[in-house]
Amino acid sequence: MNNKSEFLGTESINKLLWKLATPAIIGLLVQAFYNLVDTFFVGRALGDQSVLGIAGVAVAFPLQMLMIAISIGIGVGGSSVISRMLGSKDVEKAERTLGNVFSYTIIISILFQILFFFNVDTILNLFGATVDNQIYAKEYAVVILQGTLAFTFGFVLNNLVRAEGNSKIAMNNMVFSGVLNIFLDAILMFGFGMGVKGAALATVLAQLAGTIYLLYYYITGKSPLKLKLANLTPKFDLIKEITVIGFGSFVMGASNSFMMLVLNNVLAVYGGDLSIAVFGVSIKLIMLILMPIIGISHGLQPIVGYNYGAENYARVNESVRTSLIITTLFGLVGVTLLSIFPGTFFSMFSTDADLISNGASALRIMVLASPLIGMNVIGTTLFQSLGKARPSFFLSMCRQILFLIPLVILLPYYFDLSGVWMAFPISDLMAAIISMFLVWREYKFFQHRSSNS
């Protein structure tokens, strides 16, 4: 059983990182692409109402992001424990963790759905809904909330599968659900004329299909870990460990949700529905840069966790160094493409001239510091993989909570609407500087440990 994960400690780091990260990158890009397709279909299906429809989905999107943040927090926390236990040959605790992750996910999903479903209007008003886009935001949010369990389980299980080093299964699931989502979008929105509600339903059904696929993987024993009924009984110490380690990832995801909440409210004041729609499209285009970077971090996590557990510190350092080089290159490619052709990208979603013009200007500013994002993402992943919750939590807060949100509130006072867009590259730069300092300190420590062993 252990042999299935031992390659994490022996294969060439460069080869291993690409082997684990490529499926994650493909899967995440498909996910980002189908989010774009959702917006594309909303824009095209609603015609003259495209700006309001896109703005409505943008207002509801933080709710979906919060749901994903919770599941990624549980998934990353569980993954960190599992990969370290596999590295130290403690299969029993790895399997106990697997069972507890299942139970934890079900409990949290039910609580989330009950809390938010009965307060939809209040939540959407908090997220920046306007009188004009409220109807579209509610149509989307209600359906998404009905699919809470499918969402959370899908993202949690993807993280666990990657922790085993079986990233191809995670990729197959994400590609399958992504392609299915696009297919269902076309049928429900155009074939059945369901509009924004159709986009949400397509997303929920696609996630449900992906979740069933991953449940089949565990139930049929294809995983190196066995899912045992006895391990489903929640253990407080294990739930606490999963929560503490995954809290940084949850905060990073939740801060995305909170960031969108703040932005939607600020944009409603300084630019109205048009600016909210610009942000709604821009943030999904930026995901095309961010997803490959996150994919590399997903490939990095089991390598660092396993080799740290096996006390192979030189491999930990090499994997971090290689990851930082690759993520910087991804950022450079992304900023080049989105800076040269921003108007072309926006024109795919709507024929509204104001949306295209304002969107192109905003996007060019927002992506300026994209090559630096990898430093923050890799730094957060490094400390998560080591089981060091505090620095992981701090780094996960830097970009969105400590810098971006305050800047989004402050800069418009001096630069009007442009100040909102300027907040993005400035916060990326500040988060990268702090991440670089903490990662370098850890890197030197492992270098010292490696030379003395």
For each residue, the residues with C-beta under 8 A, 3 or more apart:
1: 4 91 224 225
2: 5 6 86 89 91 224
3: 6
4: 1 164 165 166 224
5: 2 8 83 86 87 164 165 224 302 306
6: 2 3 9 10
7: 10 11 16 165
8: 5 11 16 83 86 87 165 302 303 306 307
9: 6 87 306 307 310 312 315
10: 6 7
11: 7 8 15 16 19
12: 15 16
13: 16 17 303 315 318 319 322
14: 17 18 322
15: 11 12 18 19
16: 7 8 11 12 13 19 20 299 303 319
17: 13 14 20 21 296 299 300 303 319 322 323 326
18: 14 15 21 22 299
19: 11 15 16 22 167 299
20: 16 17 23 24 162 165 167 298 299 300 302 303
21: 17 18 24 25 167 295 296 298 299 300 326
22: 18 19 25 26 167 171 295 299
23: 20 26 27 167 168 170 171 172
24: 20 21 27 28 162 167 170 171 294 295 296 298 299
25: 21 22 28 29 291 292 295 296
26: 22 23 29 30 171 174 175 295
27: 23 24 30 31 158 170 171 172 173 174 175 178 295
28: 24 25 31 32 174 291 292 294 295 298
29: 25 26 32 33 288 291 292 295
30: 26 27 33 34 174 175 178 179
31: 27 28 34 35 174 177 178 291
32: 28 29 35 36 284 287 288 290 291
33: 29 30 36 37 178 182 288
34: 30 31 37 38 178 179 181 182 185 203 206
35: 31 32 38 39 284 287
36: 32 33 39 40 284 285 287 288
37: 33 34 40 41 181 182 185
38: 34 35 41 42 57 181 185 199 202 203
39: 35 36 42 43 54 57 280 281 284 349
40: 36 37 43 44 348 349
41: 37 38 44 45 185 186 189 190 199
42: 38 39 45 46 50 53 54 57 189 195 196 199
43: 39 40 46 50 53 54 349 350
44: 40 41 47 50 349 350
45: 41 42 53 189 190 195 198
46: 42 43 49 50 52 53 195 196
47: 44 50
48:
49: 46 52 53
50: 42 43 44 46 47 53 54 277 349 350 351 352 355
51: 54 55 273 274 277 350 352 355
52: 46 49 55 56 132 133 136 273 277
53: 42 43 45 46 49 50 56 57 133 136 195 196
54: 39 42 43 50 51 57 58 277 280 281 349 350 355
55: 51 52 58 59 130 132 133 136 273 274 276 277 280
56: 52 53 59 60 129 133 134 135 136 137 139 140 196
57: 38 39 42 53 54 60 61 136 137 140 196 199 280
58: 54 55 61 260 264 276 277 279 280 283
59: 55 56 62 124 127 128 129 130 133 134 137 264 276
60: 56 57 63 64 124 127 137 138 140 141 144
61: 57 58 64 65 260 280
62: 59 65 66 127 256 257 258 260 261 264
63: 60 66 67 116 123 124 127 141 144 145 257
64: 60 61 67 68 144 151 203
65: 61 62 68 69 253 254 256 257 260
66: 62 63 69 70 253 254 257
67: 63 64 70 71 112 144 148 151 152
68: 64 65 71 72 151 155 253
69: 65 66 72 73 249 250 251 252 253 254 256 257
70: 66 67 73 74 108 112 152 250 253 254
71: 67 68 74 75 105 151 152 153 154 155 156
72: 68 69 75 76 155 156 159 246 249 250 253
73: 69 70 76 77 243 246 247 249 250 251 253
74: 70 71 77 78 101 104 105 108 152 156 242 243 246 250
75: 71 72 78 79 101 155 156 157 158 159 160 246 249
76: 72 73 79 80 159 245 246 248 249 301 384
77: 73 74 80 81 241 242 243 244 245 246 247 249
78: 74 75 81 82 97 98 100 101 104 156 159 160 163 242 246
79: 75 76 82 83 159 160 162 163 301 302 305
80: 76 77 83 84 163 245 246 301 305 384 385 387
81: 77 78 84 85 93 94 97 238 241 242 245 387
82: 78 79 85 86 94 97 98 160 163 164 225
83: 5 8 79 80 86 87 163 164 301 302 305 306 309 385
84: 80 81 87 88 305 306 308 309 387
85: 81 82 88 90 91 93 94 97 309
86: 2 5 8 82 83 89 90 91 94 163 164 224 306 309
87: 5 8 9 83 84 305 306 307 308 309 310
88: 84 85 309 310
89: 2 86
90: 85 86 93 94
91: 1 2 85 86 94 95 225
92: 95 96
93: 81 85 90 96 97
94: 81 82 85 86 90 91 97 98 225
95: 91 92 98 99 225 226 227 228 231
96: 92 93 99 100 231 235 238
97: 78 81 82 85 93 94 100 101 238 242
98: 78 82 94 95 101 102 160 218 223 225 227 231
99: 95 96 102 103 227 228 229 230 231 232 233
100: 78 96 97 103 104 231 232 234 235 238 239 242
101: 74 75 78 97 98 104 105 156 160 242
102: 98 99 105 106 227 232
103: 99 100 106 107 232 233 234
104: 74 78 100 101 107 108 234 239 242
105: 71 74 101 102 108 109 152 153 156
106: 102 103 109 110 149 153
107: 103 104 110 111 234
108: 70 74 104 105 111 112 152
109: 105 106 112 113 148 149 152 153
110: 106 107 113 114 149
111: 107 108 114 115
112: 67 70 108 109 115 116 148 152
113: 109 110 116 117 145 146 148 149
114: 110 111 117 118
115: 111 112 118 119
116: 63 112 113 119 120 123 145
117: 113 114 120 142 145 146
118: 114 115
119: 115 116 122 123
120: 116 117 123 124 138 141 142 145
121: 124 125 138
122: 119 125 126
123: 63 116 119 120 126 127 141
124: 59 60 63 120 121 127 129 134 137 138 141
125: 121 122 129 134
126: 122 123 261
127: 59 60 62 63 123 124 137 260 261 264 265
128: 59 261 263 264 265 267 268 276
129: 56 59 124 125 133 134 137 138 264
130: 55 59 133 134 268 272 273 276
131: 134
132: 52 55 273
133: 52 53 55 56 59 129 130 136 137 273 276
134: 56 59 124 125 129 130 131 137 138
135: 56 138 139
136: 52 53 55 56 57 133 139 140 195 196
137: 56 57 59 60 124 127 129 133 134 140 141
138: 60 120 121 124 129 134 135 141 142
139: 56 135 136 142 143 195 196 197 200
140: 56 57 60 136 137 143 144 196 197 199 200
141: 60 63 120 123 124 137 138 144 145 200
142: 117 120 138 139 145 146 200
143: 139 140 146 147 197 200 201 204
144: 60 63 64 67 140 141 147 148 151 200 203 204
145: 63 113 116 117 120 141 142 148
146: 113 117 142 143 204
147: 143 144 150 151 203 204 205 207 208
148: 67 109 112 113 144 145 151 152
149: 106 109 110 113 152 153 211
150: 147 153 154 204 207 208 211
151: 64 67 68 71 144 147 148 154 155 204 207
152: 67 70 71 74 105 108 109 112 148 149 155 156
153: 71 105 106 109 149 150 156 157 211 214 215
154: 71 150 151 157 158 173 177 207 208 210 211 214
155: 68 71 72 75 151 152 158 159
156: 71 72 74 75 78 101 105 152 153 159 160
157: 75 153 154 160 161 173 211 214 215 217 218
158: 27 75 154 155 161 162 170 173 174 214
159: 72 75 76 78 79 155 156 162 163 298
160: 75 78 79 82 98 101 156 157 163 164
161: 157 158 164 166 167 169 170 173 214 217 223
162: 20 24 79 158 159 165 166 167 170 298 299 301 302
163: 78 79 80 82 83 86 159 160 301 302 305
164: 4 5 82 83 86 160 161 223 224 225 302
165: 4 5 7 8 20 162 302 306
166: 4 161 162 169 170 223 224
167: 19 20 21 22 23 24 161 162 170 171 298 299
168: 23 171 172
169: 161 166 172 173 214 217 222
170: 23 24 27 158 161 162 166 167 173 174
171: 22 23 24 26 27 167 168 174 175
172: 23 27 168 169 175 176 213
173: 27 154 157 158 161 169 170 176 177 210 213 214
174: 26 27 28 30 31 158 170 171 177 178 210
175: 26 27 30 171 172 178 179
176: 172 173 179 180 209 210 213
177: 31 154 173 174 180 181 206 207 209 210 213
178: 27 30 31 33 34 174 175 181 182 206
179: 30 34 175 176 182 183
180: 176 177 183 184 205 206 209 210
181: 34 37 38 177 178 184 185 202 203 205 206 207
182: 33 34 37 178 179 185 186
183: 179 180 186 187
184: 180 181 187 188 201 202 205 206
185: 34 37 38 41 181 182 188 189 198 199 202
186: 41 182 183 189 190 191
187: 183 184 190 191 192 202
188: 184 185 191 192 194 198 199 201 202
189: 41 42 45 185 186 192 193 194 195 198 199 202
190: 41 45 186 187 193
191: 186 187 188
192: 187 188 189 198
193: 189 190 198
194: 188 189 197 198 201
195: 42 45 46 53 136 139 189 198 199
196: 42 46 53 56 57 136 139 140 199 200
197: 139 140 143 194 200 201
198: 45 185 188 189 192 193 194 195 201 202
199: 38 41 42 57 140 185 188 189 195 196 202 203
200: 139 140 141 142 143 144 196 197 203 204
201: 143 184 188 194 197 198 204 205
202: 38 181 184 185 187 188 189 198 199 205 206
203: 34 38 64 144 147 181 199 200 206 207
204: 143 144 146 147 150 151 200 201 207 208
205: 147 180 181 184 201 202 208 209
206: 34 177 178 180 181 184 202 203 209 210
207: 147 150 151 154 177 181 203 204 210 211
208: 147 150 154 204 205 211 212
209: 176 177 180 205 206 212 213
210: 154 173 174 176 177 180 206 207 213 214
211: 149 150 153 154 157 207 208 214 215
212: 208 209 215 216
213: 172 173 176 177 209 210 216 217
214: 153 154 157 158 161 169 173 210 211 217 218
215: 153 157 211 212 218 219
216: 212 213 219 220
217: 157 161 169 213 214 220 222 223
218: 98 157 214 215 221 222 223 225 227
219: 215 216 227
220: 216 217
221: 218 226
222: 169 217 218
223: 98 161 164 166 217 218 226 227
224: 1 2 4 5 86 164 166
225: 1 82 91 94 95 98 164 218
226: 95 221 223
227: 95 98 99 102 218 219 223 231
228: 95 99 231 232
229: 99 232
230: 99 233
231: 95 96 98 99 100 227 228
232: 99 100 102 103 228 229
233: 99 103 230
234: 100 103 104 107 238 239
235: 96 100 238 239
236: 239 240
237: 240 241
238: 81 96 97 100 234 235 241 242
239: 100 104 234 235 236 242 243
240: 236 237 243 244
241: 77 81 237 238 244 245
242: 74 77 78 81 97 100 101 104 238 239 245 246
243: 73 74 77 239 240 246 247
244: 77 240 241 247 389
245: 76 77 80 81 241 242 248 384 387 389 392
246: 72 73 74 75 76 77 78 80 242 243 249 250 384
247: 73 77 243 244 250 251 389 393
248: 76 245 251 252 380 383 384 389 392 393 394 395 396
249: 69 72 73 75 76 77 246 252 253 380 384 392 396
250: 69 70 72 73 74 246 247 253 254
251: 69 73 247 248 254 255 393 396 397 401
252: 69 248 249 255 256 380 396 397 399 400
253: 65 66 68 69 70 72 73 249 250 256 257
254: 65 66 69 70 250 251 257 258
255: 251 252 258 259 396 397 399 400 401 405
256: 62 65 69 252 253 259 260 400
257: 62 63 65 66 69 253 254 260 261
258: 62 254 255 261 262 400 401 405
259: 255 256 262 263 400 404 405 408
260: 58 61 62 65 127 256 257 263 264 279 283
261: 62 126 127 128 257 258 264 265
262: 258 259 265 266 405 408 409
263: 128 259 260 266 267 279 408 420
264: 58 59 62 127 128 129 260 261 267 268 276 279
265: 127 128 261 262 268 269
266: 262 263 269 270 408 409 412 420
267: 128 263 264 270 271 272 275 276 278 279 417 420
268: 128 130 264 265 271 272 273 275 276
269: 265 266
270: 266 267 275 412 416 417 420
271: 267 268 274 275 276 278 358 417
272: 130 267 268 275 276
273: 51 52 55 130 132 133 268 276 277
274: 51 55 271 277 278 354 355 358
275: 267 268 270 271 272 278 279 358 417 420
276: 55 58 59 128 130 133 264 267 268 271 272 273 279 280
277: 50 51 52 54 55 58 273 274 280 281 350 355
278: 267 271 274 275 281 282 355 358 359 362
279: 58 260 263 264 267 275 276 282 283 362 420
280: 39 54 55 57 58 61 276 277 283 284
281: 39 54 277 278 284 285 345 346 349 355 359
282: 278 279 285 286 359 362 363 366
283: 58 260 279 280 286 287
284: 32 35 36 39 280 281 287 288
285: 36 281 282 288 338 345 363
286: 282 283 289 290 338 363 366 367 370
287: 32 35 36 283 284 290 291
288: 29 32 33 36 284 285 291 334 338
289: 286 292 293 330 331 334 335 338 367 370 373
290: 32 286 287 293 294 373
291: 25 28 29 31 32 287 288 294 295
292: 25 28 29 289 295 296 327 330 334
293: 289 290 296 297 327 330 331 373 374 377
294: 24 28 290 291 297 298 377
295: 21 22 24 25 26 27 28 29 291 292 298 299
296: 17 21 24 25 292 293 299 300 323 326 327 330 374 377 378
297: 293 294 300 301 323 327 377 378 380 381
298: 20 21 24 28 159 162 167 294 295 301
299: 16 17 18 19 20 21 22 24 162 167 295 296 302 303 323
300: 17 20 21 296 297 303 304 319 320 323 378 381 382 385
301: 76 79 80 83 162 163 297 298 304 305 381 384 385
302: 5 8 20 79 83 162 163 164 165 299 305 306 385
303: 8 13 16 17 20 299 300 306 307 315 316 319
304: 300 301 307 308 316 319 320 381 382 385 386
305: 79 80 83 84 87 163 301 302 308 309 385 386
306: 5 8 9 83 84 86 87 165 302 303 309 310
307: 8 9 87 303 304 310 312 313 315 316 319
308: 84 87 304 305 311 312 313 316 385 386
309: 83 84 85 86 87 88 305 306
310: 9 87 88 306 307
311: 308 453
312: 9 307 308 315 316
313: 307 308 316 317 446 447 449 450 453
314: 317 318 446 450
315: 9 13 303 307 312 318 319
316: 303 304 307 308 312 313 319 320 446
317: 313 314 320 321 443 446 447 450
318: 13 314 315 321 322
319: 13 16 17 300 303 304 307 315 316 322 323
320: 300 304 316 317 323 324 378 382 439 443
321: 317 318 324 325 443
322: 13 14 17 318 319 325 326
323: 17 296 297 299 300 319 320 326 327 374 378
324: 320 321 327 328 374 375 378 439
325: 321 322 328 329
326: 17 21 296 322 323 329 330 374
327: 292 293 296 297 323 324 330 331 373 374 375 377 378
328: 324 325 331 332 371 372 374 375
329: 325 326 332 333
330: 289 292 293 296 326 327 333 334 374
331: 289 293 327 328 334 335 370 371 372 373 374
332: 328 329 335 336 370 371
333: 329 330 336 337
334: 288 289 292 330 331 337 338 367 370
335: 289 331 332 338 339 367 368 370 371
336: 332 333 339 340
337: 333 334 340 341
338: 285 286 288 289 334 335 341 342 345 363 364 367 370
339: 335 336 342 363 364 367
340: 336 337
341: 337 338 344 345
342: 338 339 345 346 359 360 361 363 364
343: 346 347 356 357 359 360
344: 341 347 348
345: 281 285 338 341 342 348 359 363
346: 281 342 343 349 350 355 356 359 360 363
347: 343 344 350 351 356
348: 40 344 345
349: 39 40 43 44 50 54 281 346 355
350: 43 44 50 51 54 277 346 347 355 356
351: 50 347
352: 50 51 355 356
353: 356 357
354: 274 357 358
355: 50 51 54 274 277 278 281 346 349 350 352 358 359
356: 343 346 347 350 352 353 359 360
357: 343 353 354 360 361
358: 271 274 275 278 354 355 361 362
359: 278 281 282 342 343 345 346 355 356 362 363
360: 342 343 346 356 357 363 364
361: 342 357 358 364 365 421
362: 278 279 282 358 359 365 366 421
363: 282 285 286 338 339 342 345 346 359 360 366 367
364: 338 339 342 360 361 367 368
365: 361 362 368 418 421 422 424 425
366: 282 286 362 363 421 424 425
367: 286 289 334 335 338 339 363 364 370 424 425
368: 335 364 365 424 425 428
369: 372 373 424 425 426 428 429 432
370: 286 289 331 332 334 335 338 367 373 428
371: 328 331 332 335 374
372: 328 331 369 375 376 428 429 431 432
373: 289 290 293 327 331 369 370 376 377 399 428 432
374: 293 296 323 324 326 327 328 330 331 371 377 378
375: 324 327 328 372 378 379 431 432 435 436 439
376: 372 373 379 380 395 398 399 428 431 432 435
377: 293 294 296 297 327 373 374 380 381
378: 296 297 300 320 323 324 327 374 375 381 382 435 439
379: 375 376 382 383 391 395 435 436 438 439
380: 248 249 252 297 376 377 383 384 392 395 396 435
381: 297 300 301 304 377 378 384 385
382: 300 304 320 378 379 385 386 439 442
383: 248 379 380 386 388 389 391 392 395 438 442
384: 76 80 245 246 248 249 301 380 381 387 388 389 392
385: 80 83 300 301 302 304 305 308 381 382
386: 304 305 308 382 383 442
387: 80 81 84 245 384
388: 383 384 391 392
389: 244 245 247 248 383 384 392 393
390: 393 394
391: 379 383 388 394 395 438
392: 245 248 249 380 383 384 388 389 395 396
393: 247 248 251 389 390 396 397
394: 248 390 391 397 398 438
395: 248 376 379 380 383 391 392 398 431 434 435 438
396: 248 249 251 252 255 380 392 393
397: 251 252 255 393 394 400 401 402
398: 376 394 395 401 402 403 430 431 434 435
399: 252 255 373 376 402 403 404 427 428 431
400: 252 255 256 258 259 397 403 404 405 427
401: 251 255 258 397 398 404 405
402: 397 398 399 406 431
403: 398 399 400 406 407 426 427 430 431
404: 259 399 400 401 407 408 423 424 427
405: 255 258 259 262 400 401 408 409
406: 402 403 409 410
407: 403 404 410 411 419 422 423 426 427
408: 259 262 263 266 404 405 411 412 419 420 423
409: 262 266 405 406 412
410: 406 407 413 414 419
411: 407 408 414 415 419 420 422 423
412: 266 270 408 409 415 416 417 419 420
413: 410 419
414: 410 411 419
415: 411 412 418 419 422
416: 270 412 419
417: 267 270 271 275 412 420 421
418: 365 415 421 422
419: 407 408 410 411 412 413 414 415 416 422 423
420: 263 266 267 270 275 279 408 411 412 417 423
421: 361 362 365 366 417 418 424
422: 365 407 411 415 418 419 425 426
423: 404 407 408 411 419 420 426 427
424: 365 366 367 368 369 404 421 427 428
425: 365 366 367 368 369 422 428 429
426: 369 403 407 422 423 429 430
427: 399 400 403 404 407 423 424 430 431
428: 368 369 370 372 373 376 399 424 425 431 432
429: 369 372 425 426 432 433
430: 398 403 426 427 433 434
431: 372 375 376 395 398 399 402 403 427 428 434 435
432: 369 372 373 375 376 428 429 435 436
433: 429 430 436 437
434: 395 398 430 431 437 438
435: 375 376 378 379 380 395 398 431 432 438 439
436: 375 379 432 433 439 440
437: 433 434 440 441
438: 379 383 391 394 395 434 435 441 442
439: 320 324 375 378 379 382 435 436 442 443
440: 436 437 443 444
441: 437 438 444 445
442: 382 383 386 438 439 445 446
443: 317 320 321 439 440 446 447
444: 440 441 447 448
445: 441 442 448 449
446: 313 314 316 317 442 443 449 450
447: 313 317 443 444 450 451
448: 444 445 451 452
449: 313 445 446 452 453
450: 313 314 317 446 447 453
451: 447 448
452: 448 449
453: 311 313 449 450
